[in-house]
Amino acid sequence: RSTNPLRKLEPMGFDPAWFSGVVTSGEVTHQMLASRGDKKELAGTSGAASDGEEDDSDDEFWASLGKKCLHFTWSTRGPIPLDGLNLETVTDPDEADFLLAHGTEAVNGAGTTDEQRAQGAVDTSLDAMRELLKRAAARNLPFIVANPDVVTVGGDAGLLPMPGTLAKWYAEMVTTDGAVRLMGKPDRIIYDRVLEMTGTGDTEDTKYSPEDVVAVGDSLEHDVAGANDAGVDSVFVCGGIHAKELGMRRVASAAEVGDGSGVAPPDKGKILEAAEEHDCEPDYAVPVFVW
């Protein structure tokens, strides 16, 4: 969950020794599910909490989840391990206590072990997932979204749907406030964890302040909006998921990008227009990110 990203970065020229660590939405989700119901472990770990009353409310949310979940997951990207979380996966929304999303390709099989789940996992279309969401929304089930990205760049395949797409659909269906929990950007929980890990939190004990931090990403809705909310500067990478709307040609590989000098930046007006549409404000913008 947090080790894989470092392995993927090394072939790109990033030395793992340069990093203080890695915080992923999947890791945060795992930690919260593993410690649900333990108020001592949960206190102060949610980005949504800012005082004692909200901490208590958040503790109660996690403690009340139950153990039966309908799990949206991956098939081509490999299974998501759930062993050790005291969860029982089910395939019928009427039997579930809550929903959990790591992927958008399959519904995990029913069971209490990863081996059982793998045997029953079924590739599932987005339309079929939408129908499952409708049935879950009729019961106002909580929905934990381990990866809130709406889309991701899939090379020649174009933009691919991510769990954030399911979250958007469900938010329009459900009638209970707070039913959808985003465990990554743009929610503050991921930024607070990074600031804490790197010693840049807003406390007297930290060496640096949030003003010394910059967030880099290609999603206005997630990377830039989340950075705005967390009070850190942001660098918007234009040539990612927003390339088409900015009038750019999306590059398919790092080899094609080269040193970046051949990638023309988009019109500044288009950047500002797109940012306004997503209600955010990047501090800087670059056509591509080259290290």
N, C-alpha and C positions, 0 to 999 in steps of 0.2 A: 504493500500500500504506500509506504514512504521510501522504500529502497529501490523499487523499480525505476522511478524517475531519474535517479542519479545514474543508473546503468544506461538509460537511454540518452542522457546528456553527454556522457563521456565520448561516444563516437562523433559527436558534433563539435568536439574541441573544448569541452568544459571539463576541467580537472575537478573531480569530486572533492578534493582537498580545499577548494576555494569556498565551499559552502558550509555554513553553520549547521545546516540540517535541511530537512524537507518537511513541509506541512502540506498534506493533501486532504481534499474533502472526504475521500474514502477513509483515510486514517482517523479523522475527527469523528466521522459517523461511527466507525468501529468502536472508538473509545467511549462515545456517549451511549451506545447500545450496550456495551460491556458493563458499564457502571450505572445503568439506569436503576433508579430506586435507591442508590447510595448517595444520600444528600451530601456527605462529606466530600465525595469524589466530584459530584456535579457542581457544587457551589462555585459560582463565578466563572464557569467554563463556557457559558453561552454568550455569544456576542450581543444577544438581544437584552441581556440583563444589565441593569445599571444601578439598582438599589436592592435592598433586602427583600422587598415585597415581590419584585420581578424575579429574583433568584428563586424564591419559594415557588412561584408559579411555574417556573421552568423545571424545577425539580419534580413538581407534581406531574407535569406533562410527560416527562420521560418515565417516571415511576408507574404511570397509569397506562402505558402503551400495551401491556400484555405481552404474550410471547408468540402468538400466531400471526404470521405476516404473509401477504402475497408479494412475491419478489420479482420485479422486472430486472432482467439481467442481460448479459452478453452471451453469444454463442461463438462467433468467430474470434472474439478477443479473449476467450477463455473464461472459466467460471470464477465467480467471486466467493472466496471462502467465508462461511458463516459459522463454522464450528467454534465452540467456546462462548457463544453469545446467548445461550439458553433460548434459542429461537426454534419454532416449528413452522416450516413453510407450508402453505396451503395453496391450492390453485383456484379456489372458489371465493370470491369476495364476501359471500355470505358467511363464510367460516373465519374470516380474518379479523384480527384486532386492529391491524394497521397495514399500510402499504409501504414498501421499501423499493427504491429504484436506484440501481447502479448502471443499467443499460437499457437499450431499446430494441433488442433483437429477440428476446426469449422470455418466457415465464418459467421460473425455476420450478423444479418438481417438488412434490409434497414429501416432507420428511423431517427428521430431527438431526440428520448428519449430512455432510456434504456428499458422501457417497450415495445416499438415498436420493438426494436432490438431483444429482447429476443424471441418475437413471431415468428420472421422470421429466427432465427439462424439455420444453417444447418451443421450437422457433415460432414466433408469434408476430403477425403483422401489426403495424401501427393502428390500423382500423380496429383490429380485434382488441388491442390494448385500450383503445378509446372506449370500447363497449364495457370492458372490465372496470374502467374508471367510473363510468356512469353508474354502474351497480354499486361500487364502493361509495360514491358520492351520495347516493340515496340513503346511506347509513352514516354519512359524515365521518368516515374513517380518517384518522390522521395519515398524512403522507410524508415520509422521510425521503428527501431527494439527496442522494449521496453525491451526485454530480449535476449541479444546476445549469451547466452549459446547455443552451438551446440547440445549437448546431456546432459542428466542428469541421475543419477542412479535411476532406478525404482524398486529396491528390486529384487524380484523373476522375474520380467518382463525384467530385464537386462537394457541396455541403451535405453532411450527414446528420440526421436527427440525433439529439442527445436527450438525456432524462429531463432537462429543463423544458423540453417540448411537452412532455407528459405533465409536468408541474403546471404549465400555463393552461393546458386543457382542464386540469382538475380544479384549479383555482376558479375557473368560470362555472364549474358544475356544483361545487360544494357550497353549503350555506353557513358553515361555521367559520368564524374568524380564527386565523392562526392554524388552520388544519394542515397547511402546507409548510413544511420546515425545510428550508434550503440550507444545506450543510457546507456550502462553499460560496464563492463569489456570486453575487454582490453582497451576501450577508456579512456582517462585521465579524462573525465568529472566526473566519479564516484569517482575517487581517490581525485580529487581536492575538491569535495563536502565534503568528509570525513575529509580531512585535515583541511578544513575551519571549520567544525562543532566541531572538537576536539581541535582546537587551535594549530594545528601542521603544519600550512602552512608555507611557506618560506617567512615570513615577519618579520619586527622588533617587531611587537606587540604580536607575538606568544610566548608561554612559552616553547614549544618544537620545534624541527625541524623534517623534514622528516626522518632524520637518527634515530630518536627515534621510528619509526613506523615499524611494521612488518605485512605483508599480509599473510594470511593462506588460502590455497585452493587446490583443487584436479585437476584443469585444467591448464595444461602448457600453452595452447593457450590463456587463458583468465586471470586466477589469477596470474600466474607467469610472463607472458609476459607483462601484464598490470602493475604489480608492478615494473618490470625493467624499463618500460617507465616513470613511475611516480617517480622513484628514491628512492623507499623504498625496504627494505629487504623482502624476501619471504620465506615461509615454504611450500614446496610441499608435499601434502598428497598423497602418492603413491597408496593407496588402494581404490581410487575412480574410476573415469572414465577411468584411464589409467592402471588399475590393470591387465587386460588381456595382454596388450602389454609388461608389465613389468614382466610377468610370475607369477603374484600373483593370488590367488583365491579371488574373490570379496566376501566380507562378506555381509550378507543380513540385519543384524540388529545390533543395539547397544548392545543387550544382547549377541550376538555372539562374539562381539569384547571384551566385558568385560573390563579389565584394560589395554588391548592392549599387554600384555606380551606374549600372545600366537600367535600373528600375526608376522610371519617372515618378515623381510625387504627384498626388492628386491635387486638384484645385482647392485652395484654402477655403473658398466659399462652400464647397461641397462637404468638407470636413465639418465646418461649423453648422451646416444645415443638418447633417446626420447626427451630430452631437446634441443639437437642440431637440431633435425628434426623440432621442433616447434620454432626454432630461439629464444630461451630464456635461462636464466640461474638462476635456483633456488639457494638461499643461503644455505638453509637447506632442508632436506627431512626426512619425518617420514612415517612409514608404514600405520598408522591410526592416527586420531586425537582424543585423549581422554583427557577430562577435569578432 
